[in-house]
Amino acid sequence: MSSSSSSATRIYRTSAFSRERNRMHARKTRQRKKEHMQKLQNRADELKLEQIRLKQAINEKNTASILVGLFQTGDGEGSA
C-alpha cells in the first residue's frame, strides 16, 4: 500500500505541476497575444492618419493644378 500511495502522490504532484505549468504558459500566451493585438491596432491607427495626410496632399495638388490651369488660360486670352 505504501508504494502505491507513494506512486499516487507522485502522479498527483506531477499532474499538478503540469497543470500549473500549462496555466503559466497560457497566461504568457494570452499576454503576448494582447501585446501583439495592441501593436496591430497602433499600426492601423498610424496608417489611417497617413491615409488622411496623403488624401489631403492629393487634394491640395489637384487644387493647385486646377488653379494653374485657370491662370494659364486667363493669361493666354489676355495677350492674344
C-alpha positions as CSV (number, residue, x, y, z in Angstrom):
1,M,0.0,0.0,0.0
2,S,2.8,2.4,0.9
3,S,4.4,2.1,-2.6
4,S,1.0,2.6,-4.4
5,S,0.2,5.5,-2.1
6,S,3.6,7.0,-2.9
7,S,3.1,6.4,-6.6
8,A,-0.3,8.1,-6.5
9,T,1.2,11.0,-4.7
10,R,3.9,11.3,-7.2
11,I,1.4,11.2,-10.1
12,Y,-0.8,13.8,-8.4
13,R,2.3,16.1,-7.9
14,T,3.4,15.6,-11.5
15,S,-0.1,16.3,-12.9
16,A,-0.5,19.4,-10.5
17,F,2.9,20.6,-11.7
18,S,1.8,20.1,-15.4
19,R,-1.4,21.9,-14.8
20,E,0.4,24.9,-13.2
21,R,3.0,24.9,-16.0
22,N,0.1,24.9,-18.5
23,R,-1.7,27.7,-16.8
24,M,1.5,29.8,-16.7
25,H,2.1,29.1,-20.4
26,A,-1.5,30.0,-21.3
27,R,-1.2,33.2,-19.3
28,K,2.0,34.2,-21.1
29,T,0.4,33.3,-24.5
30,R,-2.6,35.5,-23.8
31,Q,-0.3,38.3,-22.7
32,R,1.7,38.0,-25.9
33,K,-1.5,38.0,-28.0
34,K,-2.8,41.1,-26.2
35,E,0.5,42.9,-26.8
36,H,0.5,41.8,-30.5
37,M,-3.1,43.0,-31.0
38,Q,-2.2,46.3,-29.4
39,K,0.7,46.8,-31.8
40,L,-1.5,45.9,-34.7
41,Q,-4.1,48.5,-33.5
42,N,-1.4,51.1,-33.2
43,R,-0.1,50.4,-36.7
44,A,-3.7,50.6,-38.1
45,D,-4.2,53.9,-36.4
46,E,-0.9,55.2,-37.9
47,L,-1.8,54.0,-41.3
48,K,-5.2,55.7,-41.1
49,L,-3.5,59.0,-40.2
50,E,-1.1,58.6,-43.1
51,Q,-4.0,57.9,-45.4
52,I,-5.7,61.1,-44.3
53,R,-2.5,63.1,-44.9
54,L,-2.0,61.5,-48.3
55,K,-5.6,62.3,-49.4
56,Q,-5.1,65.9,-48.2
57,A,-1.9,66.2,-50.2
58,I,-3.7,64.8,-53.3
59,N,-6.5,67.3,-52.9
60,E,-4.0,70.2,-52.5
61,K,-2.2,69.1,-55.6
62,N,-5.4,68.8,-57.6
63,T,-6.5,72.2,-56.4
64,A,-3.1,73.7,-57.3
65,S,-3.3,72.1,-60.7
66,I,-6.8,73.5,-61.4
67,L,-5.7,77.0,-60.3
68,V,-2.6,76.8,-62.5
69,G,-4.8,75.7,-65.4
70,L,-7.2,78.6,-64.8
71,F,-4.4,81.2,-64.7
72,Q,-2.7,79.8,-67.8
73,T,-5.9,80.1,-69.8
74,G,-6.6,83.5,-68.5
75,D,-3.1,84.7,-69.5
76,G,-3.4,83.2,-73.0
77,E,-6.6,85.1,-73.7
78,G,-5.4,88.4,-72.4
79,S,-2.3,88.5,-74.5
80,A,-3.9,87.4,-77.7
